Amino acid sequence: MAPFKNYIKIQALLLTPAYEAKNGDDNPFNGIDVGIFPPTLADIEAMGF
């Protein structure tokens, strides 16, 4: 089973952020095979996810 590679674009409005999931050809990670080593998401600047 291949790991999922999701891309969520932030459609930022001044004080109300909105998130839009990109699927298929709109997903820049579409077609990338990471094998058994999926990437990990980290909040390095501690700004919150």
N, C-alpha and C positions, 0 to 999 in steps of 0.2 A: 504494500500500500504506500503510495507516494505521499509525502507531507504536503499540507496545504500551504500555498503562498498567496496571501491576501494583501491587497493594496487598498488603503482607505485614504481618500483625499479630503483634506479639511477645506470646506467651503466657508471661510471665516467671514463673519459679519462682525462689526465692532465689538459688541458685547455678547453676541449669541453665536457661538460656533456651530456649524452643522457638518456632519460627516457623511460622505458619499462613498459607498463601496464600488470599486471598479472591477468588472468581470470580463472574461473573454479577452478580446483584442484590446480593450481599454486598460487592462491590467498590465503594467510594465514588467511584471514578473512572470507573465504567461509564457509557458514553453521553457522555462529555466529548470533544469534538473539539478537539485542540490544533493541527490543521492541520499545517504543515510545521515548526513550532517546538516539538518535544517538550521537556518539562521535564528538567532535569538534577539528579541527586542529588549532594549535597555533604555532607561531614562537617565542619561548621563548627567544632565543639568538639573535633575530633580524638579522639573517643572510640572510634572504630573502627566499622565497619559490621557 
